[in-house]
Amino acid sequence: MGNSIAMNLGILTLLGWRSMLGLLLALQKKPGKIGMGRLVIIFIVIVLSILPVFSEGQAQESWLIVEPVHGDFGLSQERFQSDNSAGSSHFGRDYYFLYEEVNLRNRISIYDPRFIELNLGAGLKLGQGGGDADEENNQITRYNLSANFLKKHPYSLNLDYSKYTSEYEHSPTSFTILDRKESGGTVRLQEKIGLPIPLILGYRSVHQQSDSFFNVPYAGNTFDQQVFRFDENTKSYDVSSTKAWEQVSLNWHFHSEDVNRFQFYNGIPVIIEYRATQLNANLAGTAGEKKRLRWYVNWSDRDRTDSPRYAQTDFNTDLNFRIYDFHSNSLDSAVGFGRSLLEQGGGSDSLVSGEEVRLTETKRARGGLTHRLFQSLHSQVNLRQEQTVYPDYERIVKESFLSTRYTKKITDGRVYGGYSLTTRKEENTGSLNLLVIDEIHTLTNFDPVTLNSINIVLSSVVVTDETGTITYLEGPDYRIYQTGQSTFIERVSGTSILNGETVLVTYDYLNARGDRLDRTRVYDAGVHWWFMEPYVRVTVRREEISDASQDEAALLNSGRSDIHGLKLRQLLWNRVLPSWSIEKERNTALQDSFLRTSTSAGLTVNVFIGVTVTFFSDRGFVQYKPPERFSDVETRGANMQYARGRIVASLDTRKTDSQIVGTDRVVRESKGTLTYRLGQWTLDTSLRKANERWVYSSDPTLEFESDYYESKVSVKRNF
């Protein structure tokens, strides 16, 4: 009883004066989700917290078992400071945030956990902070309930319900409310009740709703309010089964999903409705003496009924047969076949919509042999052919791969060497350009994403949101560029594309019209002896093309790459581990010819039990030609780790100097972390300080410098 009262007081103390004050202020206003959300959460906290009091008196009842409430609560604070200068301009920011969080979990069993098992949970996270003239408030509430009926019986039922609400206010520019409700159930039926195969039946309903209000500065001190509303209902149905006999196994899964989505942005409503279905079945088995024959069959079908319609059917089969296996000398063979049919365009009824339906058919065949002799020799030969037929284009790919590798153990080491030959022939006929419609990509942070095709015509690229109603602009919203034959797209600062948003990309790309032949040979050898490992690797690539335009011929990238290097690594006195390596590469490829030198040095010392100190230095220098340009990046630093008993700490400091295509950049960074555990309490702290400076060689007066300071403190207790 005393422990339960103490826990209740601790939880109410956690909510603190700030939570109670926020509740009173919210209730004084018009009844809203913030006030009611806090009121409901506090009520659930009190009810769940006193359950252990009653469970102590009922613990002896055999039909009801109420476990004590457990969970965690904590406080955390974050602060970020920046000081930036660009030429004569100077600006900075001081940003802070305070979080309060509590999570509760409880389990109740009726007539033993196998009859009914209830799991309840609730969580609350409050945040307040801001920087300069901005102010931010955030509240996240979470509830979940699940019930398991007849657990571990031949027939069982699971039901669950959860609700997640997030309210975020960034004054004076925006306010967002996100509400997500999810419920579902699963029925498991086993063969013991008379079914020929076990079955799992599932149903799930998800409702997501968000309202965002943005105050955009319009004129003077006035604001133009923009509203974004999102409402989506998703219902899904699942049926699956897994069955294994003596030599055959079956696994299949059917999924159907109905989506109803409504979006409203800047006065433009958009309604999207579609059904997506997917059926996947796998059949595998063995036959013969010692199961020498292994076979596998896969069939899948996917369909989406919105416009443009998408439907794809795939069939693949593989056979593997061990020809012989005698005294670690084995020979295996493999053959495989496959077929894919893709339909794009039109709607649920393409004749009514009038949109063009694009059919793409792909046929695949492969075969190969693999030979192993003890642990020393490994060789393989693989052949593959693939034919793809588009509406106005056809491609046939024939590929062969041969490799052999030998490894020999010697005193204090081993010697190894290998050779591989890859030959790829493409026969292309049809139109010069191919069109890709609505290629799906997710853009996160400012990271580059590679588009699926090569030789893309940059002027043809169109990027829209997932609905296709908003067209984003190159420059203000995204950046697109090419390196070699690949094309990359990424978000830019100030973009209208949200972080983590899914976009659709449409473009033309240049196909390799005519016949194309690529041959790649790779030779490698090395010795790993005692503390050193010298090695060499040579790659020779030759590309030929016929019946092609001058632009396509200019994309050929034949050439040779010679790499040789040396690695040194040796443990001394069981405490000191020095390491050093150097690698040089000479690449004479037609498109990207360069010379590269990479060096790395490190020293790790176990000072005493629990303390490790590491010093490191890495440098990479690349000289491109033509045109003449270079890249030089060097990083030096030290790291200390301490882990003993209740304390885990680390300290890291490093400096990075880089010169990349006319830009000089220097980054100095120091970071320290500390974790201390005492009983059920945990303290986490971290500090980070960094300075970044860069100068453009084309204009030395254009200089930028930034100072960053970041701190985090968190206290958490489990109960």
C-alpha positions in Angstrom: 0.0 0.0 0.0 2.8 2.4 0.9 4.6 1.8 -2.3 1.5 2.4 -4.4 0.8 5.8 -2.6 4.4 6.8 -3.0 4.2 6.0 -6.7 1.0 8.0 -7.1 2.5 11.0 -5.5 5.5 10.7 -7.7 3.4 10.7 -10.9 1.3 13.7 -9.8 4.5 15.5 -8.9 5.8 14.8 -12.4 2.8 16.5 -13.9 3.9 19.4 -11.8 2.8 23.0 -11.5 3.2 23.5 -15.3 0.8 20.8 -16.3 -1.8 21.8 -13.7 -1.5 25.5 -14.7 -1.8 24.5 -18.4 -5.0 22.5 -17.6 -6.6 25.4 -15.7 -5.7 27.9 -18.5 -7.1 25.5 -21.1 -10.3 24.9 -19.2 -10.8 28.6 -18.9 -10.9 29.0 -22.6 -13.5 27.4 -24.9 -13.7 23.6 -24.4 -10.9 22.3 -26.7 -8.9 19.3 -27.3 -5.9 20.5 -25.3 -7.9 21.0 -22.1 -9.9 17.8 -22.4 -6.8 15.8 -23.4 -5.0 16.8 -20.2 -8.1 16.2 -18.1 -8.6 12.6 -19.5 -4.9 11.8 -19.2 -4.8 12.9 -15.5 -7.9 10.8 -14.8 -6.3 7.8 -16.5 -3.1 8.3 -14.5 -4.9 8.4 -11.2 -7.1 5.3 -12.0 -4.2 3.2 -13.3 -2.0 4.3 -10.4 -4.5 3.1 -7.7 -5.1 -0.3 -9.4 -2.2 -1.9 -7.5 -3.9 -0.9 -4.3 -7.0 -3.0 -5.2 -4.9 -5.7 -6.7 -3.2 -6.3 -3.4 -6.5 -7.3 -1.9 -7.5 -9.4 -4.9 -4.2 -11.1 -5.6 -5.4 -14.2 -3.9 -8.5 -14.5 -6.2 -7.8 -17.3 -8.7 -10.1 -15.8 -11.4 -8.6 -12.3 -11.4 -5.0 -11.3 -11.6 -4.2 -7.5 -11.7 -0.5 -6.8 -12.0 0.9 -3.6 -10.5 1.1 -0.6 -12.8 4.5 -0.1 -14.3 6.0 2.5 -16.7 8.3 5.5 -16.7 8.4 9.2 -16.3 11.0 11.8 -16.9 12.0 15.4 -17.6 14.3 16.6 -20.4 15.7 19.9 -21.5 17.3 20.8 -24.9 19.0 24.0 -25.9 20.6 25.1 -29.2 22.5 28.2 -29.9 23.9 29.4 -33.2 26.0 32.5 -34.3 26.4 33.0 -38.0 28.2 35.6 -40.1 28.3 36.1 -43.9 30.4 38.9 -45.0 29.2 42.0 -43.1 25.9 40.3 -42.1 25.5 38.8 -38.7 22.7 36.7 -37.3 22.1 34.0 -34.7 19.5 32.1 -32.7 18.9 30.8 -29.2 16.5 27.9 -29.0 15.3 25.9 -26.0 12.8 23.2 -25.3 11.5 21.5 -22.1 9.7 18.1 -22.1 7.7 16.3 -19.5 6.7 12.7 -20.2 4.9 9.9 -18.4 4.0 6.4 -19.7 1.9 3.8 -17.9 1.3 0.2 -18.6 -0.9 -2.4 -16.9 -1.9 -6.1 -17.4 -5.0 -7.8 -16.2 -5.7 -11.6 -16.6 -9.1 -13.3 -16.0 -9.2 -17.0 -15.4 -5.5 -17.4 -16.2 -3.8 -15.5 -19.0 -5.0 -18.2 -21.5 -8.6 -17.1 -21.1 -8.6 -13.3 -21.2 -5.5 -11.0 -21.0 -6.0 -7.3 -21.1 -3.2 -4.8 -21.7 -3.7 -1.1 -21.0 -1.4 1.8 -21.7 -1.4 5.6 -21.6 1.2 8.2 -22.3 1.5 12.0 -22.1 4.3 14.2 -23.4 4.2 18.0 -22.9 6.7 20.3 -24.5 7.3 24.1 -24.4 10.0 26.2 -25.8 11.0 28.5 -28.6 13.7 30.9 -29.6 14.0 34.6 -30.2 10.4 35.8 -31.1 9.1 32.3 -31.7 7.2 30.2 -29.2 6.4 26.5 -29.5 4.0 24.3 -27.5 3.5 20.6 -28.1 1.3 18.0 -26.5 1.2 14.3 -27.4 -1.3 11.9 -25.8 -1.5 8.2 -26.4 -3.9 5.5 -25.3 -3.9 1.8 -26.2 -5.9 -1.2 -25.2 -5.5 -4.8 -26.4 -7.3 -8.0 -25.4 -6.2 -11.6 -26.0 -8.9 -14.2 -25.8 -8.2 -18.0 -25.4 -4.4 -17.5 -25.7 -2.5 -20.7 -26.7 -5.7 -22.4 -27.7 -6.4 -23.9 -31.2 -8.6 -20.9 -31.8 -7.8 -17.4 -30.4 -8.9 -13.8 -30.8 -6.9 -10.6 -30.4 -8.6 -7.1 -30.4 -6.7 -3.8 -30.1 -7.5 -0.1 -30.1 -5.1 2.9 -29.9 -5.4 6.6 -30.2 -2.7 9.1 -30.8 -3.2 12.9 -30.7 -0.5 15.6 -31.3 -1.1 19.3 -30.9 1.7 21.6 -32.1 1.6 25.4 -31.9 4.4 27.5 -33.4 3.5 31.1 -32.5 2.8 33.2 -34.5 3.1 31.2 -37.7 1.3 27.8 -37.4 -0.9 25.5 -35.5 -1.3 21.8 -36.2 -3.6 19.1 -34.7 -3.1 15.5 -35.7 -5.5 12.8 -34.6 -4.9 9.1 -35.4 -7.2 6.2 -34.3 -6.5 2.6 -35.1 -8.4 -0.5 -34.3 -8.3 -4.1 -35.4 -8.6 -7.7 -34.7 -7.0 -11.0 -35.5 -8.5 -14.5 -35.5 -6.1 -17.6 -35.4 -7.5 -21.0 -36.3 -5.4 -24.1 -36.1 -5.8 -27.5 -37.7 -6.9 -29.1 -34.4 -10.4 -27.7 -35.0 -10.7 -29.7 -38.3 -9.3 -27.3 -40.8 -7.0 -28.7 -43.6 -4.5 -25.8 -43.1 -4.2 -23.2 -40.3 -5.7 -19.7 -41.0 -5.0 -16.2 -39.8 -7.8 -13.7 -40.4 -7.2 -10.0 -39.8 -9.1 -6.7 -40.0 -7.8 -3.2 -39.3 -9.2 0.3 -39.6 -7.1 3.5 -39.4 -8.5 7.0 -39.3 -6.0 9.9 -39.6 -7.1 13.6 -39.5 -4.9 16.7 -39.3 -5.7 20.4 -39.5 -2.8 22.9 -40.1 -3.2 26.7 -40.0 -0.3 28.8 -41.4 -0.1 32.5 -40.9 2.0 33.8 -43.8 3.3 37.4 -43.6 1.4 39.4 -46.2 1.9 43.2 -45.8 3.3 45.0 -42.9 2.2 43.3 -39.7 -0.7 41.5 -41.3 -0.9 37.8 -42.0 -2.5 35.8 -44.7 -3.9 32.5 -43.2 -3.5 29.3 -45.2 -5.3 26.1 -44.2 -4.2 22.5 -44.9 -6.6 19.8 -44.0 -6.0 16.1 -44.3 -8.6 13.3 -43.6 -7.9 9.7 -44.5 -9.8 6.4 -43.7 -8.1 3.1 -44.4 -9.7 -0.3 -44.0 -7.6 -3.4 -44.6 -8.4 -7.2 -44.7 -5.8 -9.9 -44.4 -5.9 -13.7 -44.8 -2.7 -15.8 -44.5 -1.6 -19.4 -43.9 1.6 -21.3 -43.4 1.7 -25.1 -43.7 4.7 -27.5 -43.8 4.5 -31.1 -44.8 7.3 -33.7 -44.9 8.9 -32.4 -48.1 6.7 -29.5 -49.2 5.9 -26.1 -47.5 3.2 -23.6 -48.4 3.1 -19.9 -47.5 0.5 -17.5 -48.8 -0.9 -14.1 -47.8 -3.7 -11.9 -49.2 -4.1 -8.3 -48.4 -6.8 -5.8 -49.4 -6.9 -2.1 -48.6 -9.6 0.5 -49.2 -8.4 4.1 -49.0 -10.6 7.2 -48.8 -8.5 10.5 -48.6 -9.6 14.1 -48.6 -7.1 17.0 -48.8 -7.7 20.7 -48.7 -4.9 23.2 -49.4 -5.2 26.9 -50.3 -8.9 26.5 -51.2 -8.3 23.5 -53.5 -10.1 20.3 -52.3 -8.8 16.9 -53.5 -10.5 13.5 -53.1 -8.7 10.3 -53.6 -10.3 6.9 -53.5 -8.8 3.5 -54.4 -8.5 -0.1 -53.6 -5.2 -1.9 -53.5 -4.9 -5.7 -53.3 -2.0 -8.0 -53.1 -1.7 -11.8 -53.2 1.6 -13.5 -52.6 2.1 -17.3 -52.6 5.3 -19.4 -52.1 5.6 -23.1 -52.6 8.9 -24.9 -51.8 10.1 -28.4 -51.4 12.8 -31.0 -51.7 13.1 -34.4 -53.4 15.6 -37.2 -54.0 18.2 -38.9 -51.8 19.6 -36.6 -49.1 17.3 -33.9 -50.5 19.6 -33.2 -53.5 16.8 -31.5 -55.4 15.4 -28.2 -54.0 12.7 -26.3 -55.8 10.9 -23.0 -55.2 7.9 -21.4 -56.8 6.6 -17.8 -56.2 3.5 -16.1 -57.6 2.4 -12.6 -56.7 -0.3 -10.3 -58.0 -0.7 -6.6 -57.1 -3.5 -4.2 -58.2 -4.4 -0.6 -57.5 -7.7 0.7 -58.9 -7.2 4.5 -58.9 -6.1 6.5 -61.9 -3.7 5.8 -63.4 -4.4 2.1 -62.7 -1.5 -0.1 -61.7 -1.5 -3.9 -61.9 1.5 -6.3 -61.8 1.7 -10.1 -61.9 5.0 -11.9 -61.2 5.8 -15.6 -61.5 9.2 -17.1 -60.6 10.5 -20.6 -60.2 13.9 -22.0 -59.2 15.4 -25.5 -59.2 18.7 -26.4 -57.5 20.3 -29.8 -57.9 23.5 -31.1 -56.2 25.2 -33.2 -58.9 27.7 -34.7 -56.5 29.1 -34.2 -53.0 32.2 -36.3 -52.1 34.8 -35.5 -49.4 34.3 -31.7 -49.4 34.2 -31.7 -53.2 30.8 -30.6 -54.4 29.1 -29.4 -57.6 25.7 -27.7 -57.6 23.5 -26.7 -60.6 20.7 -24.1 -60.7 18.1 -23.1 -63.2 15.3 -20.5 -63.0 12.5 -19.0 -65.0 10.3 -15.9 -64.5 7.7 -13.7 -66.1 6.3 -10.3 -65.2 3.4 -8.4 -66.6 2.9 -4.7 -65.7 -0.2 -2.6 -66.7 -0.2 1.2 -66.2 -2.7 3.8 -67.2 -6.4 4.2 -67.3 -8.6 4.0 -64.2 -10.8 1.3 -62.8 -12.3 1.2 -66.3 -9.8 2.4 -68.9 -12.3 2.4 -71.7 -14.4 5.0 -70.0 -11.5 7.1 -68.8 -9.9 7.2 -72.2 -6.4 7.1 -70.9 -3.8 5.1 -72.7 -2.9 1.7 -71.1 0.8 0.9 -71.1 1.7 -2.8 -71.0 5.2 -4.0 -70.1 6.2 -7.7 -70.2 9.4 -9.2 -68.9 10.6 -12.8 -69.4 13.6 -14.1 -67.5 15.8 -17.3 -67.6 18.9 -18.2 -65.8 21.2 -21.2 -65.1 24.5 -21.8 -63.5 27.1 -24.2 -61.9 28.9 -23.8 -58.5 32.0 -25.9 -57.6 33.6 -26.0 -54.1 36.8 -27.9 -53.3 37.5 -28.0 -49.5 37.8 -24.4 -48.2 40.3 -23.4 -50.8 38.8 -23.2 -54.2 35.4 -21.7 -55.1 34.3 -21.4 -58.7 31.0 -20.5 -60.4 29.5 -19.9 -63.9 26.1 -18.1 -64.3 24.1 -17.4 -67.4 21.1 -15.0 -67.6 18.8 -13.7 -70.3 16.0 -11.1 -69.8 13.6 -9.8 -72.4 11.5 -6.7 -71.7 8.9 -5.4 -74.1 7.5 -1.9 -73.7 4.7 -0.3 -75.8 7.3 1.2 -78.2 10.6 -0.3 -77.1 12.2 -3.7 -76.7 15.3 -4.7 -74.8 17.1 -8.1 -74.7 19.8 -8.6 -72.1 22.2 -11.5 -72.2 24.7 -11.8 -69.4 27.3 -14.3 -68.3 29.5 -14.4 -65.2 32.5 -16.5 -64.5 34.6 -16.4 -61.3 37.1 -18.4 -59.4 38.8 -17.7 -56.1 41.6 -19.5 -54.3 42.6 -19.2 -50.7 45.6 -20.9 -49.1 46.5 -21.0 -45.4 50.1 -20.3 -44.5 51.9 -19.8 -41.2 50.4 -16.9 -39.4 48.2 -15.9 -42.3 46.7 -16.7 -45.7 47.3 -16.1 -49.4 44.3 -15.3 -51.7 43.6 -14.5 -55.3 40.7 -14.4 -57.7 39.5 -13.6 -61.2 36.0 -12.8 -62.6 34.7 -12.0 -66.0 31.3 -10.4 -66.6 29.9 -10.0 -70.1 26.7 -8.2 -70.7 25.1 -7.7 -74.1 22.0 -5.5 -74.8 19.9 -5.5 -77.9 17.7 -2.4 -78.0 15.2 -1.4 -80.6 12.4 1.2 -80.5 12.0 4.9 -79.9 14.8 7.1 -78.7 13.2 8.4 -75.5 11.2 6.5 -72.9 8.7 8.2 -70.6 8.5 7.4 -66.8 5.3 8.6 -65.2 4.8 9.2 -61.4 8.0 7.5 -60.1 7.6 7.5 -56.3 10.3 8.9 -54.0 10.5 10.1 -50.4 12.6 13.2 -49.8 14.0 13.4 -46.3 16.1 16.3 -44.8 18.4 17.5 -47.6 19.7 14.1 -48.6 20.0 13.3 -52.3 17.8 10.6 -53.8 18.7 8.6 -56.9 16.1 8.3 -59.7 15.5 4.8 -61.0 16.6 5.4 -64.6 19.9 6.5 -66.2 20.6 9.1 -68.9 17.6 11.2 -67.8 16.7 14.4 -69.8 16.9 17.1 -67.0 14.7 19.5 -68.9 11.8 17.0 -68.9 11.7 16.4 -65.1 8.4 17.3 -63.4 7.9 16.9 -59.6 4.5 16.9 -58.0 3.0 16.0 -54.6 1.5 12.6 -54.0 -1.9 13.7 -55.4 -0.4 15.2 -58.5 -2.2 18.5 -57.9 0.8 20.6 -56.7 3.8 21.0 -59.0 7.0 21.9 -57.3 9.6 24.3 -58.8 13.2 23.5 -59.5 15.4 25.9 -57.5 12.9 27.2 -54.9 11.7 23.7 -53.9 14.3 21.1 -55.1 17.6 20.7 -56.7 18.3 18.2 -59.5 21.7 17.3 -60.9 23.6 14.5 -62.6 26.8 12.6 -61.8 27.9 10.4 -64.7 24.8 8.6 -65.9 22.8 8.8 -62.6 20.4 11.6 -61.7 19.8 12.9 -58.1 17.1 15.0 -56.6 17.1 16.7 -53.1 15.2 19.2 -51.0 16.6 22.7 -50.6 16.3 25.3 -47.8 13.0 27.1 -47.8 11.2 24.5 -49.9 7.5 23.8 -50.0 8.2 20.1 -49.9 7.7 18.8 -46.3 10.5 16.8 -44.7 9.7 13.1 -45.3 7.1 13.9 -48.0 6.4 11.5 -50.8 6.6 13.0 -54.3 5.9 11.9 -57.8 8.6 12.4 -60.5 7.8 12.2 -64.3 10.6 12.4 -66.9 12.0 11.2 -70.2 15.2 9.2 -70.4 17.5 8.3 -73.2 17.6 4.6 -73.9 20.7 2.9 -75.3 19.3 2.4 -78.8 21.2 -0.3 -80.7 23.4 -3.1 -79.5 25.6 -2.6 -76.5 28.4 -4.9 -75.2 30.1 -4.5 -71.8 33.0 -6.7 -70.6 34.4 -6.3 -67.1 37.4 -8.2 -65.9 38.5 -8.1 -62.2 41.8 -9.5 -60.9 42.7 -9.4 -57.2 45.4 -10.9 -55.0 46.8 -10.4 -51.5 48.6 -11.7 -48.6 47.4 -11.5 -45.0 50.5 -12.4 -42.9 51.1 -11.6 -39.3 50.4 -7.8 -38.9 50.3 -6.7 -42.6 48.2 -7.2 -45.6 49.4 -6.0 -49.0 46.8 -6.3 -51.8 46.2 -5.4 -55.4 43.0 -5.2 -57.5 42.7 -4.5 -61.2 39.4 -3.8 -63.0 39.3 -3.5 -66.8 36.0 -2.4 -68.4 35.3 -2.2 -72.1 32.1 -0.8 -73.6 31.0 -1.0 -77.2 27.9 0.3 -78.9 26.5 0.0 -82.5 23.7 1.7 -84.4 23.5 4.5 -81.9 23.6 8.3 -82.0 26.6 10.4 -81.2 25.1 11.4 -77.8 24.7 7.8 -76.8 28.2 6.9 -77.9 29.6 9.8 -75.9 28.2 8.1 -72.7 30.5 5.1 -73.0 32.8 4.7 -70.0 35.5 2.2 -70.9 38.7 2.3 -68.9 40.8 0.6 -66.3 41.2 0.9 -62.5 44.4 -0.1 -60.7 44.2 -0.3 -56.9 47.1 -1.3 -54.6 47.3 -0.9 -50.9 48.8 -1.9 -47.6 47.2 -2.5 -44.2 49.1 -2.8 -40.9 47.4 -3.8 -37.6 48.9 -5.4 -34.5 47.9 -5.7 -30.9 50.8 -4.9 -28.5 50.9 -5.8 -24.8 47.2 -6.6 -24.9 46.5 -2.9 -24.5 47.8 -1.0 -27.5 46.3 -1.4 -31.0 48.1 0.7 -33.7 46.7 0.6 -37.3 47.8 2.2 -40.6 46.7 1.8 -44.2 47.3 3.4 -47.5 45.5 2.8 -50.8 46.1 4.3 -54.3 43.9 4.1 -57.3 44.5 5.1 -60.9 41.3 5.2 -62.9 41.4 5.9 -66.7 37.6 5.7 -67.4 36.5 7.9 -70.2 33.8 9.7 -68.2 35.5 10.0 -64.8 39.3 9.7 -65.0 41.0 10.4 -61.7 43.9 9.6 -59.3 43.0 8.8 -55.7 45.1 8.4 -52.5 43.5 7.4 -49.2 45.4 7.1 -45.9 44.3 6.1 -42.5 46.1 5.9 -39.1 44.8 5.1 -35.7 45.9 4.2 -32.2 43.7 2.6 -29.6 44.9 2.3 -26.0 43.2 0.5 -23.1 44.5 2.8 -20.3 42.9 0.7 -17.5 39.7 -1.3 -17.0 36.8 0.6 -18.5 38.8 3.4 -20.1 39.7 3.4 -23.8 41.4 6.2 -25.7 41.6 6.4 -29.6 43.5 8.7 -31.8 42.7 8.8 -35.5 43.6 10.6 -38.8 42.1 10.0 -42.2 42.7 11.7 -45.5 41.3 11.2 -49.0 42.7 13.1 -52.0 41.2 12.8 -55.5 42.6 14.5 -58.6 40.1 14.5 -61.6 41.1 15.1 -65.2 40.0 16.5 -67.5 38.8 19.1 -66.5 41.3 19.7 -63.8 39.6 19.7 -60.4 40.4 18.0 -57.1 38.9 17.0 -53.8 40.9 16.9 -50.5 39.3 15.9 -47.2 41.3 15.3 -44.0 39.9 14.4 -40.5 41.9 14.2 -37.3 40.7 13.7 -33.8 40.6 11.7 -30.6 37.9 9.8 -28.7 37.7 8.6 -25.1 35.3 6.0 -23.7 34.6 5.2 -20.1 32.2 2.4 -19.1 32.3 1.0 -15.6 29.6 0.3 -13.1 26.8 2.8 -13.2 28.6 5.3 -15.4 29.0 5.4 -19.2 30.8 8.5 -20.6 32.4 9.5 -23.9 34.3 12.5 -25.2 35.0 13.1 -28.9 36.9 15.9 -30.6 37.7 16.2 -34.2 38.7 18.7 -37.0 37.9 18.3 -40.7 39.6 20.3 -43.4 38.2 20.0 -46.9 38.9 21.5 -50.3 36.2 20.5 -52.9 35.9 22.1 -56.3 36.9 25.6 -55.2 35.4 25.6 -51.7 37.6 25.6 -48.6 35.8 24.3 -45.5 37.0 23.8 -41.9 34.8 22.2 -39.2 35.8 21.8 -35.5 33.6 19.8 -33.3 33.6 18.5 -29.7 31.0 16.4 -28.1 30.6 14.8 -24.7 28.0 12.4 -23.3 27.3 11.0 -19.8 24.9 8.4 -18.6 24.5 7.6 -14.9 22.1 4.9 -13.6 21.1 4.6 -9.9 18.5 2.0 -9.2 15.5 2.9 -11.4 16.8 6.4 -12.1 18.7 7.3 -15.3 20.5 10.6 -16.0 21.5 11.4 -19.6 23.5 14.5 -20.5 25.2 15.6 -23.7 27.1 18.7 -24.9 28.1 19.6 -28.4 30.1 22.6 -29.7 31.1 23.2 -33.3 32.6 25.8 -35.5 32.2 25.8 -39.3 34.0 28.1 -41.7 34.1 28.1 -45.5 35.5 30.3 -48.2 35.0 30.3 -52.0 38.3 30.5 -53.8 36.6 32.3 -56.7 35.8 35.1 -54.3 37.8 35.1 -51.1 35.8 38.0 -49.7 32.7 35.7 -49.7 33.3 34.1 -46.3 30.8 32.3 -44.0 31.3 31.2 -40.4 28.9 29.6 -37.9 29.2 28.6 -34.2 26.9 26.0 -32.7 26.2 25.0 -29.2 23.8 22.2 -28.2 23.0 20.8 -24.8 20.6 18.1 -23.6 19.7 16.9 -20.1 17.2 14.1 -19.4 16.1 12.5 -16.1 14.0 9.3 -16.2 12.7 6.8 -13.7 11.2 3.4 -14.3 8.6 2.0 -11.9 
